[in-house]
């Protein structure tokens, strides 16, 4: 064997290792890889969701009714504050209980999903360090908790419709589709917060406080203010539009604030895609920090 053939054979056997950088292969390849990752872990995502769901209610006396109790307590508190003159809920046209429960069920879909998603990697720290699997499954499975709670609260809304003799608009069927941007925003932020919470545990505690504070600044339990600083904050609050428009569509069949809703729908898609890409590139690096 001559020297040229020997060098060529040795070169063919050399394996070059590079840092993982899927962006070198293009963003289209990155999207395909993310989709393939999620699709290939469907069964794992379902099993994680089932595990988390059973763990929450297994040793609870009240069980799944907690999904109804939490929004009812919040609504009842606002009713008392409104009756005492401390808080002005404004003119909501429909029975206040229906208006408020609608708002709280949509809000809980956002808040519960975001908090559960941000804690998903930290809670599964032992499993992450021992098993190599797609961490996206943990975040996506955590969203299942908020979806189940939302469905239970929707049953409560149906009961309230009968109690107050209120007939919702037929557009309530389309209001479910109008919630998709809210779900995308929640899941996108959950991907990002899960990474940050894995690096700095204070993020989880800070997020819980921020969500509570933001709830009182978002007109979900009261009508949108007509003036003042709170009106300015409301106009800049994407969660307000992503909640108020589906509620308005379900109750009245109209959309009065479609420009803001359209803008924040686009923003939700951008946030979802961007945060998912960031999570995909860093999900395996975060393992050593958890």
C-alpha positions, 0 to 999 in steps of 0.5 A, a space after each residue: 500500500 503506497 503512502 497516499 492510499 494510507 493517508 487517505 484511508 486514515 483520513 476517512 476514519 477520522 471523526 470530527 466532533 463539533 459543539 452542537 450548533 443546529 443553526 449551521 444546518 439552517 432554521 428549516 432543519 431546526 424546525 423539522 428537528 423540533 417537530 420530530 422531537 415533539 412527535 416522537 415523544 408523544 407517548 412520553 408526554 402523555 405518561 408525564 401528564 398522567 403522572 402529574 395529574 394523578 399526583 396532584 389529586 391522589 391524596 386530596 380529600 376534595 380532589 379535582 374540585 380544587 379547580 373550581 374552588 380557586 376561581 370561586 373564591 376569587 370571584 366571591 371576594 370581588 363580589 364582597 369588595 364590590 358590594 362594600 364599595 371598596 372595588 368598582 367592577 364597572 358595568 359588565 352587562 351580563 350577570 357578574 358571576 358569569 362574566 367573572 368566572 369566564 375571565 378567571 377560567 381563561 386567566 387560570 389557563 394562562 397562570 396555571 400553565 405558566 407556573 407549572 411549566 416553569 417548575 417542570 424541569 426543577 420538579 423532574 430534576 432526578 429523572 433529568 439527571 438519570 435519563 436522556 429524553 426530550 425535556 420539551 415533554 415535561 413542559 408540554 405535559 405540565 400544560 395539561 394540568 391547566 387544560 383539565 382545570 379549564 374544562 372543569 371550570 367550563 362545566 361550572 359556567 354551563 351550570 351558571 348559564 342555567 342558574 341565571 337563565 343566560 343563553 351564550 352566543 353561538 360564537 362560543 364555539 369559535 371562542 375556543 379557537 380564539 384561545 389558541 394565541 393564549 395557549 401559544 403565549 403561555 407555552 412559549 413563556 413556559 419554555 423560557 421560564 423553565 430554563 431560567 428557573 433551572 438556572 436560578 430558583 428564585 425565578 419560580 417564586 418571583 413568577 408566582 408573585 408576579 402572576 398574582 400582581 398581574 391578575 389584579 392589573 388585568 381587567 378580568 374580574 372587572 370592566 376595562 377602565 375608561 381612563 387613567 394609568 390603569 387604562 394605559 397598562 391595559 392597552 399594553 397588556 397582551 393577556 388582556 386582549 387574549 382573554 377579553 376577546 374570547 370572552 366577548 366572543 362567547 358572551 356577545 358574538 362580537 369583537 370590539 378590540 380586534 386590532 389589539 387582539 390581532 397584534 398580540 396574536 402575532 406577538 404570541 406566535 413570535 414568542 412561542 417560536 422564539 422561546 421554543 427555539 431557545 429551549 431546544 438549543 439549551 435543554 440538554 445543557 440545562 441538565 447539569 444546572 438542575 
